Amino acid sequence: MSHVNPGAYREAAARSLRDTPEVRGSVGSATRTFEASRTRAFAPIDGDRWRDWARDVKTHTLLNLDQYLEQAVERLEANGVHVHWAEKDVDALRVLDDIVERHGVRTAVKAKSMLSEELGVNEHLERLGVEPVETDLGEYIIQLLGEPPSHIVGPAIHKSLDECRALFHDHLGTPLDGTPERLAAAAREALRARFLGAELGISGGNFLAADTGTVALIENEGNIRLSTSIPNVHVAFVGIEKVVPTLEDVAGFLQITARSATGQPIGLFVSLIQGPRKADEVDGPEEVHVVLVDNGRTNALADEAAWEALRCVRCGACLNSCPVYRQTGGHAYGWTYSGPIGAILAPAMLGLERAMPLPHASSLCGACVDVCPVRIPIPDILLHWRERAVEAGLTPLGERAGSGMYASLAARPRAFEGAGAMLRHTPWRQTGRTLPVLGSWAQERDMPRPSAKSFRQLWKEGIE
Amino acid sequence: MSHPDRSGEKSEAGARILERIRSANVGRDAVPHPGDFGGWRAPDSPADVDPLTGFTTMFEATGGEVINAPDLASAGSWLEAFVEACKAESIAVGRGVPDEVVPTLERVDASGADLAVSSARAGIAETGSLVLDARDGRRTQLLAATHVVLLQVEDIHGSAREAFRDLSSDLPAAIGLHSGPSKSADIGQIMVKGVHGPGRLVAVVIGSAST
């Protein structure tokens, strides 16, 4: 897809903070609201038990993923669904070519889907001469702006009410001081016509139940139900890691995902889709396709540490809790999936070299692991990628030189002691400012006065 | 259907993906499925209530409205009064809605209806959800601004898991769970109602005590 550029993280983050300081305000306030809602929603439940359950179902499924996928495909096909396997993004996109041609598709209504962002579905539809229409209100806003989503759950959280007012004024003619209700009503009206006229509906899939061949989708607006119910053809792009053993498991995942994402007991609308319209049904699509997408997921599964990241249910709780994500929102990460989960998935799915420096976009504070509904050990996996990066020589020269110097000192007790003594007697303020990287940090800070004696000396003399 | 047969190509890609999965998992210890999801409550959280009370509490918390009707006839008279109160002139009706409860209004497709009436397959107390079956009509469930749903009190399940277990023996093309009016906070993080789906959702629970 066109937006992959994690390598520019440092510059993009700096640019966001410098040039668009209001983004930090909007993202900070939205993520704090999400986080407070999650905390409230976990109060009445035994959250640890829910999270253990969700972790174990997902781990069990990943360990038997081949069997559950085969079962899901068998069920889907029995339900009358066309199943496609896609190893790469281009394979997934190619599925659309034939559908667009056979059905003379001119407009496709889209339900919010991060996988379709990952694949670049909209750009591909445009190449085919099809107009993709994002129907989730947040996705609609960023589509009008020509931006990628900046959050997994709230794609437009980096935009303030006033920015939306100006945007809707330009595109839909609403007044510049319009209430959010007024703006939403204008979008509803504009999009309603698109729902009724579109030949194709495109969605992702939150879960795929292997025992019934059910694609489950969570939302609050009703646009996903409309996108998958009104057009004559429905295509669902589903990551291979989305499968769970049973529909009853889906009942649990719908609830833990909603509580973790927005603090709701369940999404206001849930779609459970088995297949095309049956003979005794009055409406619904006549043709349903499910595209099972790998696109780097089996690479992640093969990694000794990062495979656990495939348990992710895309609730966004780790983004909301992350002090680093909160500064810039998702755009700086340069990839569809941002925040802590993006930083551990990117090396696994894109390759470590392309994903650098995302594993460093974290203070390792561990707030993410405390809220993850499937208990992904995110800080451990971040460290794992940092270690791999050192092994592969992908870290900056200064860092390599610094840690090489430390390693050689640490291996020689005399030299270590000498270096310690030198540091204790160095005038911090003057020297600190001249250091690369640390200089700007040292400029703003006072160093505590170092002890006259080293710990080793004190130890020898017998510490009180 | 005229869909070209590409099953050979499809199964080759599928076979390669499955093979990569198998080789990735070689040598990993098995983890058993942990069993049924129990919806476990916090130790100090209030004890379980009956399904109707649970459903009502959860459904109303999201802005849904609950009307209790002792029988079908009283549901019919409530609906008649409701139509008058909201000055509806046209109505879309789900297939499972008994004729005797439908007010005499012009019946239209839901895209042009002032009001839609559906019949729920079940309810879920744990999540405050109406379970809507595609056989009742998906447009009726989605397109009108106001959606009234008839629900038999004995069809309310305690948990989503129980409801799904019950559904799985007879699944239509699609099931929709509706747990409140359509909402979004995507514009400046301010909550608005009725974005795409119905902005007003009323559950008429039949067989429950009269209002």
Chai-1 contact restraints between the chains, C-beta under 6 A:
chainA,res_idxA,chainB,res_idxB,connection_type,confidence,min_distance_angstrom,max_distance_angstrom,comment,restraint_id
A,A30,B,Q189,contact,1.0,0.0,6.0,A-B,restraint_1
A,P44,B,A42,contact,1.0,0.0,6.0,A-B,restraint_2
A,P44,B,S45,contact,1.0,0.0,6.0,A-B,restraint_3
A,I45,B,R41,contact,1.0,0.0,6.0,A-B,restraint_4
A,I45,B,A42,contact,1.0,0.0,6.0,A-B,restraint_5
A,D46,B,W40,contact,1.0,0.0,6.0,A-B,restraint_6
A,D46,B,A42,contact,1.0,0.0,6.0,A-B,restraint_7
A,R49,B,W40,contact,1.0,0.0,6.0,A-B,restraint_8
A,W53,B,P34,contact,1.0,0.0,6.0,A-B,restraint_9
A,W53,B,F37,contact,1.0,0.0,6.0,A-B,restraint_10
A,D56,B,P34,contact,1.0,0.0,6.0,A-B,restraint_11
A,T59,B,V31,contact,1.0,0.0,6.0,A-B,restraint_12
A,H60,B,V31,contact,1.0,0.0,6.0,A-B,restraint_13
A,H60,B,H33,contact,1.0,0.0,6.0,A-B,restraint_14
A,L63,B,N25,contact,1.0,0.0,6.0,A-B,restraint_15
A,L63,B,R28,contact,1.0,0.0,6.0,A-B,restraint_16
A,L63,B,V31,contact,1.0,0.0,6.0,A-B,restraint_17
A,L65,B,I21,contact,1.0,0.0,6.0,A-B,restraint_18
A,D66,B,L18,contact,1.0,0.0,6.0,A-B,restraint_19
A,D66,B,I21,contact,1.0,0.0,6.0,A-B,restraint_20
A,D66,B,R22,contact,1.0,0.0,6.0,A-B,restraint_21
A,H84,B,K10,contact,1.0,0.0,6.0,A-B,restraint_22
A,W85,B,K10,contact,1.0,0.0,6.0,A-B,restraint_23
A,W85,B,A13,contact,1.0,0.0,6.0,A-B,restraint_24
A,W85,B,G14,contact,1.0,0.0,6.0,A-B,restraint_25
A,W85,B,I17,contact,1.0,0.0,6.0,A-B,restraint_26
A,E87,B,A13,contact,1.0,0.0,6.0,A-B,restraint_27
A,L137,B,S184,contact,1.0,0.0,6.0,A-B,restraint_28
A,L137,B,D186,contact,1.0,0.0,6.0,A-B,restraint_29
A,L137,B,V195,contact,1.0,0.0,6.0,A-B,restraint_30
A,G138,B,D186,contact,1.0,0.0,6.0,A-B,restraint_31
A,A156,B,D186,contact,1.0,0.0,6.0,A-B,restraint_32
A,S160,B,G188,contact,1.0,0.0,6.0,A-B,restraint_33
A,L161,B,G188,contact,1.0,0.0,6.0,A-B,restraint_34
A,C164,B,I187,contact,1.0,0.0,6.0,A-B,restraint_35
A,C164,B,G188,contact,1.0,0.0,6.0,A-B,restraint_36
A,P180,B,I187,contact,1.0,0.0,6.0,A-B,restraint_37
A,P180,B,I190,contact,1.0,0.0,6.0,A-B,restraint_38
A,P180,B,V192,contact,1.0,0.0,6.0,A-B,restraint_39
A,E181,B,V192,contact,1.0,0.0,6.0,A-B,restraint_40
A,L183,B,I187,contact,1.0,0.0,6.0,A-B,restraint_41
A,A184,B,V192,contact,1.0,0.0,6.0,A-B,restraint_42
A,A184,B,V195,contact,1.0,0.0,6.0,A-B,restraint_43
A,R188,B,V195,contact,1.0,0.0,6.0,A-B,restraint_44
A,T212,B,S168,contact,1.0,0.0,6.0,A-B,restraint_45
A,N220,B,K183,contact,1.0,0.0,6.0,A-B,restraint_46
A,E221,B,S182,contact,1.0,0.0,6.0,A-B,restraint_47
A,E221,B,S184,contact,1.0,0.0,6.0,A-B,restraint_48
A,E221,B,V195,contact,1.0,0.0,6.0,A-B,restraint_49
A,E221,B,H196,contact,1.0,0.0,6.0,A-B,restraint_50
A,G222,B,S182,contact,1.0,0.0,6.0,A-B,restraint_51
A,G222,B,H196,contact,1.0,0.0,6.0,A-B,restraint_52
A,G222,B,G197,contact,1.0,0.0,6.0,A-B,restraint_53
A,N223,B,H196,contact,1.0,0.0,6.0,A-B,restraint_54
A,R225,B,L142,contact,1.0,0.0,6.0,A-B,restraint_55
A,R225,B,G176,contact,1.0,0.0,6.0,A-B,restraint_56
A,L226,B,L142,contact,1.0,0.0,6.0,A-B,restraint_57
A,L226,B,H196,contact,1.0,0.0,6.0,A-B,restraint_58
A,S229,B,R138,contact,1.0,0.0,6.0,A-B,restraint_59
A,L247,B,F164,contact,1.0,0.0,6.0,A-B,restraint_60
A,L247,B,S168,contact,1.0,0.0,6.0,A-B,restraint_61
A,E248,B,R161,contact,1.0,0.0,6.0,A-B,restraint_62
A,E248,B,F164,contact,1.0,0.0,6.0,A-B,restraint_63
A,E248,B,R165,contact,1.0,0.0,6.0,A-B,restraint_64
A,A251,B,A160,contact,1.0,0.0,6.0,A-B,restraint_65
A,A251,B,R161,contact,1.0,0.0,6.0,A-B,restraint_66
A,A251,B,F164,contact,1.0,0.0,6.0,A-B,restraint_67
A,G252,B,F37,contact,1.0,0.0,6.0,A-B,restraint_68
A,P265,B,T127,contact,1.0,0.0,6.0,A-B,restraint_69
A,I266,B,T127,contact,1.0,0.0,6.0,A-B,restraint_70
A,I266,B,S179,contact,1.0,0.0,6.0,A-B,restraint_71
A,L268,B,S179,contact,1.0,0.0,6.0,A-B,restraint_72
A,L268,B,G180,contact,1.0,0.0,6.0,A-B,restraint_73
A,V270,B,L177,contact,1.0,0.0,6.0,A-B,restraint_74
A,S271,B,G176,contact,1.0,0.0,6.0,A-B,restraint_75
A,L272,B,I175,contact,1.0,0.0,6.0,A-B,restraint_76
A,I273,B,A174,contact,1.0,0.0,6.0,A-B,restraint_77
A,Q274,B,L171,contact,1.0,0.0,6.0,A-B,restraint_78
A,Q274,B,A173,contact,1.0,0.0,6.0,A-B,restraint_79
A,G275,B,A173,contact,1.0,0.0,6.0,A-B,restraint_80
A,R277,B,A173,contact,1.0,0.0,6.0,A-B,restraint_81
A,K278,B,A173,contact,1.0,0.0,6.0,A-B,restraint_82
A,D280,B,R135,contact,1.0,0.0,6.0,A-B,restraint_83
A,E281,B,A134,contact,1.0,0.0,6.0,A-B,restraint_84
A,E281,B,R135,contact,1.0,0.0,6.0,A-B,restraint_85
A,E281,B,A173,contact,1.0,0.0,6.0,A-B,restraint_86
A,V282,B,G137,contact,1.0,0.0,6.0,A-B,restraint_87
A,D283,B,R138,contact,1.0,0.0,6.0,A-B,restraint_88
A,D283,B,R139,contact,1.0,0.0,6.0,A-B,restraint_89
A,G284,B,A134,contact,1.0,0.0,6.0,A-B,restraint_90
A,G284,B,R138,contact,1.0,0.0,6.0,A-B,restraint_91
A,G284,B,A173,contact,1.0,0.0,6.0,A-B,restraint_92
A,D294,B,I17,contact,1.0,0.0,6.0,A-B,restraint_93
A,T298,B,R20,contact,1.0,0.0,6.0,A-B,restraint_94
A,T298,B,I21,contact,1.0,0.0,6.0,A-B,restraint_95
A,L301,B,A24,contact,1.0,0.0,6.0,A-B,restraint_96
A,A302,B,A24,contact,1.0,0.0,6.0,A-B,restraint_97
